[in-house]
Amino acid sequence: MKYDIFFLAVLLGITGLRAIVLSFFSTSAESTATVTSTIKPVEVKTTLSKKPLSLGKISLNGALEAVETVTTTSRVIGQIKTLPVQEGDRVKAGQIIAIIDVKDIQVQRNQTSAVISQAHASVTVATAAETQALVNETQTLAQLNQAKVHQQEAEAKLQEAQAQLADAQLNQQRMAMLRKEGAVSQLQLDTANTQLALIDARIQQAKVGIEQAKGEIEQAKTAVKQANFQVQQARAGVKQARFQVQQARAEVKPTIANLNRSIVKAPFAGVVTKKHTKVGAIAGLGQPLVTLKSSDRLLFSVVVPESMKSLVKQGDEVQVQLDALKGSVRGQVNQIIPSANPNSRSFTAKIALEKTTNLMPGMLGRIKLPPEVTQ
């Protein structure tokens, strides 16, 4: 009985609710019809604004790149003795970045130095021999000249004695005739005889002097030839010794060059970006040591879509915002490089920055281009 009364109440409630809903929608439809019939159409005119529409500044990301990048290598074979740089270190141009132990090359250098010293000593000895040979040659030439003078003097004495001989003979003959006649004394005749004998002796002495001078001349000529030969030998010795010096120096040059190559220096100021080896390792020819990127000459590289080509031109001045500096650096576009892949539809802009401290390759940043303008 209770359930019957409950179902009856529910049925009555649903019937009442339905009546209320129908009454509401009927009233709303009448109201809507009334409003529609009273509203008049409004004419609306649409016009395009001629004022440019700014889309805002365009930000493009990029990074600092080194203009110069080099990987230093070993040009000699040896054990790495010193490697005083670390990745991220800044180095100056000419700063030592590695020292390679080259004991064998040093031994070779010492040997070649000894050869050079010996060659120099040979030059000294040969030069002294040449000097002595020249002195001997000078002395023998002097002896030759002196012998010739002696010959000339002896010949002059011979001529003088021969000239006096005729007078002495004539005088002796005259005195002998006069003595027979008793016109002169025996003493006068003896004096004439003595005079003739003296002149004859002088002639014989002059002839002996001439022969002796001729002998001296022949000896001097032989000595001159020997001295001249010694001079030629000495000069050849000097030439050979000097050639040995040049040869030794030529042999030592590569050794000195290799010793110099054992000290590796930074070719320019920059930042060490990678170490390829460590102390104690054996370095071979061409062995990479460290990679160095220039820090003085940096470019900010950014990829620009082709659609924005009109916004980036060579010579344009831009502000480069660098995250690490928390500030901006003024720069100028100095290179525009088309992409190697035409499908990317982009190009790379290289921006030269004003000289600023604390810049390093790899720093990230961005540029903001002027807003694109659409009509």
Order of alpha helices (4+ residues) and beta strands (2+ residues): alpha-beta-beta-beta-beta-beta-beta-alpha-alpha-beta-beta-beta-beta-beta-beta-beta-beta-beta-beta
